[in-house]
């Protein structure tokens, strides 16, 4: 059983405070969906959890299975079992997934068999595995490749930043259903950042969190995502603006 625990997390860039007290716990086998308007800080939260440079944690903590991640680098967090699938995966010329797995201490003994099997499951071609990672791939192919890396590395907790971006309907079904299966078979814990409830039809959330102005303002069941499709975020953004205005009186 793994647990990613985020407590009262505040973070900023040099110019502005972005995260303003995030509290969230994700355990093995759970799927948590994070939804919110553009500019609310969702992707920033993903980057900070994975240790991207350029952000300063000013208060609070991040821990994985009792290990304090706050001062650790990205590679150290990955070693502990944290994985980030980025909204816009980078292209790495001259480095194949095979190269990465050969050099990774995270790779299981049977990774070669796993890569071949999972690539077929995800609709990737054999030639895709011989190219540089994500090199000259479509948006959908890149998301399939990110999913292949996640499954092959057998990470404990996955952060999926807009996994549905760039995927067509068939690709979305293939990728989301494979990750859903990993939550059952491998006890993978998932934090998925998305704007659309269609992703959650296959990757079924245990909880949905509304993220506004750098913090979670409401949590609920999967029905909350359906409500968002119908009403948008005005309910939460307007109440926040009202509280801010009243605070200034």
NUTORTOR-961880 format. One record per residue: residue in one letter; residue number from 0; x, y, z of N, C-alpha, C in turn. Coordinates in pm, whole numbers, plus 50000, padded with zeros to 5 digits. Layout:
// NUTORTOR-961880
 resn resi  n_xx  n_yy  n_zz ca_xx ca_yy ca_zz  c_xx  c_yy  c_zz
    a  NUM     X     Y     Z     X     Y     Z     X     Y     Z
...
***
This chain:
// NUTORTOR-961880
 resn resi  n_xx  n_yy  n_zz ca_xx ca_yy ca_zz  c_xx  c_yy  c_zz
    x    0 50085 49880 50000 50000 50000 50000 50088 50124 50000
    x    1 50069 50209 49899 50142 50335 49892 50047 50451 49918
    x    2 50107 50564 49961 50026 50681 49992 50105 50808 49962
    x    3 50047 50891 49876 50100 51025 49850 50019 51122 49934
    x    4 50089 51192 50023 50021 51281 50118 50068 51424 50096
    x    5 49973 51512 50066 50002 51655 50044 49931 51732 50154
    x    6 50008 51808 50231 49951 51877 50346 49981 52026 50344
    x    7 49875 52107 50338 49885 52252 50348 49994 52308 50257
    x    8 49997 52263 50134 50106 52297 50042 50088 52436 49982
    x    9 50187 52521 50006 50195 52654 49945 50320 52659 49858
    x   10 50308 52720 49741 50424 52730 49653 50410 52853 49564
    x   11 50524 52902 49516 50525 53024 49436 50638 53021 49335
    x   12 50626 53106 49235 50737 53140 49150 50798 53268 49207
    x   13 50892 53326 49137 50950 53451 49185 50847 53563 49185
    x   14 50748 53553 49095 50653 53663 49078 50526 53650 49162
    x   15 50478 53526 49183 50344 53514 49239 50329 53382 49316
    x   16 50244 53385 49420 50208 53263 49490 50100 53192 49410
    x   17 50119 53063 49385 50025 52988 49301 49944 52888 49383
    x   18 50011 52805 49462 49940 52710 49547 49918 52773 49684
    x   19 49794 52764 49731 49758 52837 49853 49692 52746 49957
    x   20 49760 52636 49987 49711 52547 50091 49640 52424 50036
    x   21 49714 52339 49962 49657 52218 49903 49667 52103 50002
    x   22 49555 52035 50025 49551 51916 50110 49489 51802 50030
    x   23 49563 51691 50017 49514 51580 49936 49594 51455 49969
    x   24 49526 51341 49980 49592 51212 50001 49543 51114 49896
    x   25 49638 51049 49828 49607 50951 49724 49671 50819 49763
    x   26 49592 50712 49768 49642 50581 49809 49638 50483 49692
    x   27 49710 50374 49709 49713 50268 49608 49572 50229 49566
    x   28 49552 50215 49435 49424 50170 49383 49319 50278 49370
    x   29 49348 50398 49416 49251 50507 49409 49276 50594 49286
    x   30 49167 50650 49233 49174 50748 49124 49111 50877 49174
    x   31 49190 50984 49173 49141 51116 49211 49148 51206 49088
    x   32 49038 51268 49054 49033 51361 48941 49038 51505 48992
    x   33 49126 51585 48934 49140 51726 48971 49092 51810 48853
    x   34 48988 51890 48875 48927 51969 48769 48918 52114 48814
    x   35 48940 52206 48722 48933 52347 48755 48954 52433 48634
    x   36 48921 52561 48643 48936 52652 48528 49083 52670 48490
    x   37 49106 52717 48368 49241 52747 48323 49306 52849 48416
    x   38 49434 52828 48445 49507 52923 48528 49487 52906 48676
    x   39 49420 52798 48717 49395 52779 48860 49512 52717 48934
    x   40 49609 52661 48859 49728 52605 48923 49737 52454 48919
    x   41 49654 52388 48839 49652 52241 48835 49783 52184 48785
    x   42 49830 52233 48670 49956 52183 48616 50074 52221 48705
    x   43 50066 52338 48766 50171 52378 48860 50181 52279 48974
    x   44 50066 52234 49026 50067 52133 49132 50138 52007 49084
    x   45 50109 51962 48962 50173 51843 48907 50324 51860 48900
    x   46 50369 51977 48850 50512 52003 48838 50580 52005 48975
    x   47 50516 52067 49071 50576 52078 49205 50584 51941 49272
    x   48 50482 51859 49252 50486 51725 49310 50603 51644 49253
    x   49 50637 51670 49126 50744 51595 49062 50880 51662 49078
    x   50 50884 51782 49139 51012 51846 49168 51070 51930 49057
    x   51 50985 51985 48971 51035 52071 48863 51095 52198 48921
    x   52 51204 52242 48861 51271 52364 48908 51188 52486 48871
    x   53 51217 52598 48938 51147 52722 48909 51034 52753 49005
    x   54 51007 52661 49098 50903 52682 49198 50964 52668 49337
    x   55 50910 52743 49430 50955 52736 49569 50839 52695 49659
    x   56 50858 52585 49733 50760 52546 49833 50785 52631 49956
    x   57 50686 52712 49993 50703 52806 50104 50641 52755 50233
    x   58 50555 52655 50222 50488 52604 50342 50427 52469 50309
    x   59 50416 52383 50409 50352 52254 50390 50449 52145 50349
    x   60 50396 52028 50314 50482 51914 50285 50420 51822 50181
    x   61 50510 51743 50118 50471 51636 50025 50546 51512 50069
    x   62 50476 51402 50090 50543 51278 50130 50486 51160 50052
    x   63 50572 51063 50027 50532 50939 49961 50580 50823 50047
    x   64 50486 50749 50100 50518 50635 50186 50612 50675 50301
    x   65 50587 50792 50356 50665 50838 50469 50793 50910 50433
    x   66 50828 50914 50304 50949 50984 50260 50913 51129 50227
    x   67 50982 51223 50286 50960 51364 50258 51018 51397 50120
    x   68 50930 51436 50026 50975 51464 49889 51017 51609 49870
    x   69 50985 51694 49965 50995 51838 49944 51133 51882 49898
    x   70 51237 51822 49950 51374 51863 49916 51441 51769 49816
    x   71 51368 51669 49767 51428 51573 49676 51416 51618 49531
    x   72 51511 51574 49448 51508 51604 49305 51410 51513 49233
    x   73 51387 51543 49106 51291 51467 49026 51327 51320 49017
    x   74 51453 51290 48990 51495 51150 48975 51477 51072 49105
    x   75 51501 51137 49217 51482 51070 49346 51336 51041 49373
    x   76 51249 51131 49333 51105 51108 49348 51060 50992 49259
    x   77 51116 50987 49138 51084 50877 49048 51131 50744 49106
    x   78 51247 50744 49168 51300 50622 49229 51207 50570 49338
    x   79 51138 50660 49404 51045 50621 49510 50910 50575 49456
    x   80 50889 50592 49324 50767 50539 49263 50669 50642 49212
    x   81 50711 50769 49201 50622 50873 49150 50646 50891 49000
    x   82 50537 50908 48925 50547 50922 48780 50460 51037 48734
    x   83 50514 51121 48645 50437 51231 48586 50424 51211 48436
    x   84 50300 51199 48389 50272 51201 48245 50234 51345 48210
    x   85 50316 51411 48132 50300 51553 48106 50193 51581 48001
    x   86 50136 51700 48009 50037 51742 47910 50100 51749 47771
    x   87 50223 51799 47765 50295 51808 47638 50427 51731 47652
    x   88 50427 51600 47628 50548 51519 47645 50661 51570 47556
    x   89 50781 51571 47611 50897 51621 47536 50950 51513 47442
    x   90 51013 51556 47334 51077 51464 47241 51225 51452 47277
    x   91 51276 51329 47276 51416 51305 47310 51481 51231 47194
    x   92 51554 51303 47114 51619 51244 46996 51737 51157 47040
    x   93 51748 51039 46981 51863 50953 47006 51852 50866 47130
    x   94 51742 50877 47205 51723 50794 47325 51590 50720 47310
    x   95 51597 50588 47306 51476 50508 47293 51426 50465 47430
    x   96 51303 50416 47433 51250 50364 47559 51333 50246 47606
    x   97 51381 50166 47513 51468 50053 47547 51593 50103 47620
    x   98 51653 50213 47572 51771 50269 47637 51740 50310 47781
    x   99 51626 50376 47799 51588 50423 47932 51569 50306 48026
    x  100 51498 50204 47981 51471 50089 48067 51598 50011 48099
    x  101 51691 50004 48004 51817 49934 48029 51898 50001 48139
    x  102 51887 50134 48149 51966 50210 48245 51892 50236 48376
    x  103 51764 50205 48379 51683 50240 48495 51686 50131 48601
    x  104 51709 50172 48724 51704 50078 48837 51559 50044 48871
    x  105 51465 50116 48810 51324 50090 48836 51269 49979 48747
    x  106 51343 49945 48640 51291 49849 48543 51283 49709 48603
    x  107 51167 49642 48590 51156 49505 48638 51236 49410 48550
    x  108 51262 49290 48598 51346 49196 48525 51286 49158 48389
    x  109 51156 49151 48382 51090 49108 48259 51041 49225 48176
    x  110 51111 49342 48186 51059 49463 48122 51049 49450 47970
    x  111 51140 49374 47907 51137 49363 47762 51008 49298 47715
    x  112 50969 49192 47782 50844 49124 47749 50726 49215 47776
    x  113 50734 49289 47887 50626 49380 47924 50609 49491 47821
    x  114 50721 49550 47776 50716 49658 47677 50650 49610 47548
    x  115 50691 49492 47502 50637 49440 47376 50487 49412 47387
    x  116 50448 49353 47500 50306 49320 47520 50222 49446 47534
    x  117 50271 49540 47616 50193 49661 47641 50188 49752 47519
    x  118 50292 49754 47439 50289 49837 47319 50180 49789 47225
    x  119 50161 49658 47216 50053 49604 47133 49917 49642 47192
    x  120 49906 49631 47324 49780 49666 47390 49741 49811 47364
    x  121 49842 49898 47356 49818 50042 47341 49815 50087 47196
    x  122 49835 49994 47102 49827 50029 46961 49952 50096 46907
    x  123 50065 50074 46970 50192 50127 46919 50258 50026 46827
    x  124 50328 50077 46725 50397 49991 46630 50538 49958 46681
    x  125 50594 49849 46629 50729 49810 46667 50831 49918 46638
    x  126 50812 49990 46527 50906 50097 46490 50902 50213 46589
    x  127 50788 50232 46657 50778 50340 46754 50877 50322 46868
    x  128 50906 50196 46901 50996 50168 47012 51142 50188 46972
    x  129 51167 50197 46843 51304 50216 46795 51337 50362 46772
    x  130 51235 50447 46774 51257 50591 46757 51296 50655 46889
    x  131 51353 50778 46879 51373 50854 47001 51239 50873 47070
    x  132 51241 50881 47203 51117 50889 47278 51033 51007 47230
    x  133 50911 50975 47185 50812 51074 47139 50853 51148 47011
    x  134 50963 51109 46949 51016 51183 46835 50924 51171 46714
    x  135 50882 51287 46661 50797 51295 46542 50667 51215 46557
    x  136 50618 51206 46679 50493 51136 46704 50377 51234 46713
    x  137 50259 51188 46681 50140 51270 46699 50110 51284 46847
    x  138 50018 51375 46880 49982 51393 47020 49930 51265 47082
    x  139 49848 51191 47006 49794 51066 47058 49900 50960 47078
    x  140 49995 50951 46985 50104 50854 46999 50189 50885 47121
    x  141 50212 51014 47145 50292 51051 47262 50223 51009 47392
    x  142 50090 51025 47398 50017 50986 47518 50018 50834 47536
    x  143 50014 50761 47427 50026 50615 47435 50165 50576 47485
    x  144 50267 50648 47436 50404 50619 47478 50424 50651 47626
    x  145 50366 50762 47673 50373 50796 47816 50308 50686 47900
    x  146 50195 50636 47852 50125 50530 47924 50208 50402 47925
    x  147 50272 50374 47815 50360 50256 47807 50472 50266 47910
    x  148 50533 50383 47923 50638 50401 48023 50584 50381 48164
    x  149 50468 50439 48191 50407 50427 48323 50383 50282 48359
    x  150 50321 50207 48269 50288 50069 48299 50414 49983 48311
    x  151 50511 50006 48222 50633 49924 48222 50719 49947 48346
    x  152 50720 50070 48397 50800 50101 48516 50732 50057 48645
    x  153 50603 50027 48637 50526 49981 48753 50537 50081 48869
    x  154 50510 50205 48835 50515 50312 48936 50405 50291 49039
    x  155 50421 50358 49154 50325 50344 49263 50213 50448 49254
    x  156 50252 50573 49223 50156 50681 49212 50181 50754 49081
    x  157 50075 50773 49002 50087 50842 48873 50012 50974 48877
    x  158 50077 51078 48826 50014 51209 48808 49996 51228 48658
    x  159 49873 51238 48614 49842 51246 48471 49790 51384 48439
    x  160 49873 51465 48375 49835 51604 48345 49769 51610 48208
    x  161 49637 51620 48209 49557 51626 48086 49594 51514 47990
    x  162 49578 51394 48039 49606 51274 47960 49524 51272 47831
    x  163 49404 51330 47835 49316 51326 47719 49354 51424 47609
    x  164 49447 51515 47636 49488 51613 47536 49559 51543 47420
    x  165 49508 51562 47298 49570 51504 47180 49520 51367 47143
    x  166 49435 51306 47227 49384 51173 47199 49249 51180 47130
    x  167 49230 51095 47028 49097 51083 46970 49013 50990 47058
    x  168 48889 50967 47020 48798 50890 47104 48849 50748 47128
    x  169 48898 50683 47023 48947 50546 47038 49073 50542 47125
    x  170 49163 50638 47100 49286 50642 47179 49259 50669 47325
    x  171 49164 50757 47351 49127 50789 47488 49075 50666 47560
    x  172 48994 50588 47492 48938 50466 47551 49049 50365 47581
    x  173 49140 50347 47488 49247 50250 47505 49337 50288 47623
    x  174 49380 50414 47628 49474 50459 47731 49409 50462 47868
    x  175 49291 50520 47877 49227 50533 48008 49186 50399 48065
    x  176 49140 50307 47981 49100 50175 48031 49223 50096 48077
    x  177 49338 50116 48010 49460 50044 48053 49507 50094 48190
    x  178 49498 50224 48212 49539 50279 48341 49440 50237 48449
    x  179 49312 50234 48415 49211 50186 48510 49242 50042 48553
    x  180 49281 49960 48457 49315 49821 48489 49436 49814 48580
    x  181 49532 49905 48562 49651 49907 48648 49616 49941 48792
    x  182 49511 50021 48812 49470 50051 48950 49417 49927 49020
    x  183 49360 49835 48943 49306 49711 48999 49414 49603 49013
    x  184 49494 49587 48907 49590 49476 48904 49721 49509 48976
    x  185 49765 49634 48966 49895 49672 49021 49884 49770 49138
    x  186 49763 49799 49182 49740 49893 49293 49797 50031 49264
    x  187 49796 50072 49138 49844 50205 49102 49749 50311 49157
    x  188 49805 50412 49223 49727 50528 49265 49739 50637 49160
    x  189 49631 50710 49133 49629 50805 49022 49571 50939 49064
    x  190 49641 51045 49025 49586 51181 49028 49578 51226 48883
    x  191 49457 51239 48829 49439 51277 48690 49383 51418 48682
    x  192 49451 51503 48609 49408 51641 48586 49339 51647 48451
    x  193 49215 51693 48451 49140 51694 48326 49035 51805 48327
    x  194 48991 51842 48207 48881 51937 48193 48750 51868 48159
    x  195 48758 51739 48117 48640 51677 48058 48604 51545 48126
    x  196 48476 51526 48150 48430 51405 48219 48439 51281 48131
    x  197 48456 51298 47999 48462 51181 47911 48579 51090 47946
    x  198 48691 51148 47990 48804 51066 48033 48766 50977 48150
    x  199 48677 51027 48235 48641 50957 48357 48536 50849 48335
    x  200 48494 50831 48210 48402 50722 48179 48474 50588 48184
    x  201 48603 50587 48152 48683 50464 48158 48774 50463 48281
    x  202 48838 50575 48308 48923 50588 48426 48836 50642 48538
    x  203 48777 50552 48611 48667 50587 48702 48721 50645 48833
    x  204 48685 50769 48865 48739 50834 48985 48667 50791 49112
    x  205 48744 50775 49218 48687 50755 49351 48642 50888 49408
    x  206 48718 50994 49373 48682 51128 49416 48714 51228 49307
    x  207 48633 51333 49301 48658 51446 49211 48679 51570 49297
    x  208 48784 51646 49265 48818 51765 49342 48810 51887 49250
    x  209 48747 51993 49298 48742 52119 49225 48856 52208 49274
    x  210 48938 52254 49179 49058 52329 49211 49044 52471 49157
    x  211 49041 52568 49246 49024 52708 49208 49122 52794 49286
    x  212 49193 52882 49216 49284 52976 49280 49385 52908 49373
    x  213 49442 52797 49325 49553 52736 49397 49516 52648 49514
    x  214 49389 52607 49523 49352 52517 49633 49225 52440 49596
    x  215 49202 52330 49667 49081 52251 49648 48967 52316 49724
    x  216 48859 52348 49653 48747 52418 49716 48628 52326 49740
    x  217 48626 52209 49675 48519 52113 49700 48562 51976 49650
    x  218 48519 51870 49718 48546 51733 49677 48416 51655 49682
    x  219 48405 51556 49594 48283 51476 49592 48300 51352 49506
    x  220 48189 51288 49475 48189 51166 49394 48203 51202 49246
    x  221 48198 51099 49162 48208 51119 49017 48095 51207 48964
    x  222 47985 51214 49036 47873 51298 48993 47912 51446 48984
    x  223 48015 51483 49060 48059 51622 49059 48114 51660 48922
    x  224 48178 51566 48854 48230 51592 48719 48116 51614 48621
    x  225 48009 51537 48636 47892 51554 48551 47828 51691 48573
    x  226 47822 51733 48698 47767 51865 48730 47848 51975 48662
    x  227 47979 51959 48659 48065 52058 48596 48034 52073 48447
    x  228 48008 51960 48381 47976 51964 48239 47852 52051 48213
    x  229 47762 52053 48309 47635 52124 48292 47642 52270 48336
    x  230 47721 52297 48441 47717 52431 48502 47846 52510 48489
    x  231 47959 52442 48460 48087 52512 48460 48132 52543 48603
    x  232 48225 52637 48615 48287 52665 48744 48234 52790 48813
    x  233 48130 52851 48756 48083 52979 48809 48044 52969 48956
    x  234 47985 52857 48996 47943 52839 49135 48058 52861 49231
    x  235 48176 52810 49193 48291 52816 49283 48371 52945 49265
    x  236 48383 52990 49142 48460 53113 49120 48386 53235 49171
    x  237 48253 53238 49158 48176 53353 49205 48176 53361 49357
    x  238 48166 53245 49424 48167 53246 49570 48304 53289 49622
    x  239 48409 53251 49548 48544 53292 49589 48561 53443 49573
    x  240 48511 53496 49461 48523 53641 49440 48445 53717 49546
    x  241 48328 53665 49585 48248 53730 49689 48321 53734 49822
    x  242 48384 53620 49858 48457 53614 49985 48577 53708 49986
    x  243 48644 53719 49870 48757 53809 49859 48711 53954 49875
    x  244 48600 53988 49809 48548 54126 49818 48504 54160 49960
    x  245 48439 54065 50026 48397 54089 50163 48516 54105 50257
    x  246 48623 54031 50225 48743 54041 50308 48808 54177 50296
    x  247 48781 54245 50184 48843 54376 50165 48761 54490 50221
    x  248 48639 54459 50274 48555 54568 50329 48603 54613 50465
***
